[in-house]
Amino acid sequence: NGYKLQRYKDENFVLGELIGINGSWLRYRGHISDIDNANLNGVYTFGAEAQNSPVDGSGKCLTFGNGIDDYGQIVVTWDSRLIYYRGKIGAAWKRIQTE
């Protein structure tokens, strides 16, 4: 029935906004050369030459925060699948054990 389908779509839209699963929160932000400049909510890519990276290779950086000055970051490498995180831009990186 059409009502149930519309209700399902509306509820999922609201849920998506609550947990950030929509195009405005975690969209791709582009390639960066300094991870400290990844200061908007989103996903960034970086190369081996990137400054302030916890790894020697290339990868992805997920930045999330309050939209003002409090951002956390997670970095995942392309080749070794290592994962690092930090609770604030400019803070020390810590490795997440993945094995």
C-alpha positions in Angstrom: 0.0 0.0 0.0 1.2 3.5 -0.9 0.8 4.9 2.7 3.1 2.2 4.2 5.8 2.8 1.6 5.7 6.6 2.1 5.8 6.1 5.9 8.8 3.8 5.5 10.6 6.4 3.3 9.9 9.2 5.8 11.1 7.2 8.8 14.3 6.2 7.0 15.0 9.8 6.0 14.7 10.9 9.6 16.9 8.0 10.9 19.5 8.8 8.2 19.7 12.4 9.4 20.0 11.4 13.0 23.0 9.1 12.4 24.5 11.1 9.6 23.9 8.7 6.7 23.1 11.2 4.0 24.9 13.2 1.3 25.4 16.3 3.5 27.3 14.7 6.4 29.8 12.1 5.1 30.3 13.1 1.5 33.5 12.9 -0.4 35.6 16.0 0.2 38.5 15.4 -2.2 42.2 14.7 -2.2 44.3 16.6 0.4 48.0 17.1 0.9 47.8 17.9 4.7 45.5 15.8 6.9 45.3 18.7 9.4 43.4 20.6 6.7 40.7 18.0 6.6 38.5 20.0 8.9 35.0 19.5 7.5 32.8 16.4 8.2 33.5 14.0 5.3 35.8 11.5 3.6 39.1 12.6 2.2 41.8 10.8 0.2 45.5 11.4 0.6 48.8 10.3 -0.9 52.1 9.1 0.5 53.3 12.7 0.4 50.6 14.0 2.7 51.7 15.9 5.8 50.6 15.0 9.3 49.7 11.5 8.2 50.3 8.6 10.6 51.3 6.3 7.7 53.9 6.4 4.9 51.4 5.3 2.2 48.2 6.6 0.9 44.7 6.1 2.2 41.4 7.6 3.4 40.7 10.0 6.2 37.2 10.3 7.8 36.7 13.5 9.7 33.7 14.0 12.0 32.8 16.6 14.6 30.6 19.3 15.9 31.1 21.7 12.9 32.9 24.3 15.0 36.2 23.3 16.4 36.0 19.8 17.8 36.8 17.1 15.2 38.0 13.5 15.4 39.7 11.7 12.6 40.1 8.1 11.5 42.7 7.1 8.9 42.6 3.8 6.9 45.5 2.9 4.6 44.9 1.5 1.1 47.6 -1.1 1.1 48.0 -2.5 4.6 44.5 -1.7 6.0 46.0 -0.2 9.1 43.6 2.0 11.1 44.6 5.1 13.2 42.5 7.6 15.1 42.9 10.9 17.0 40.3 12.8 19.0 41.3 16.2 17.8 43.0 17.6 14.7 46.7 18.1 15.5 46.7 15.6 18.3 48.9 12.4 18.3 47.7 9.5 16.2 47.0 6.1 17.9 46.8 2.8 16.1 43.8 0.5 16.4 44.7 -3.1 16.6 43.0 -4.9 13.7 44.4 -8.4 14.0 
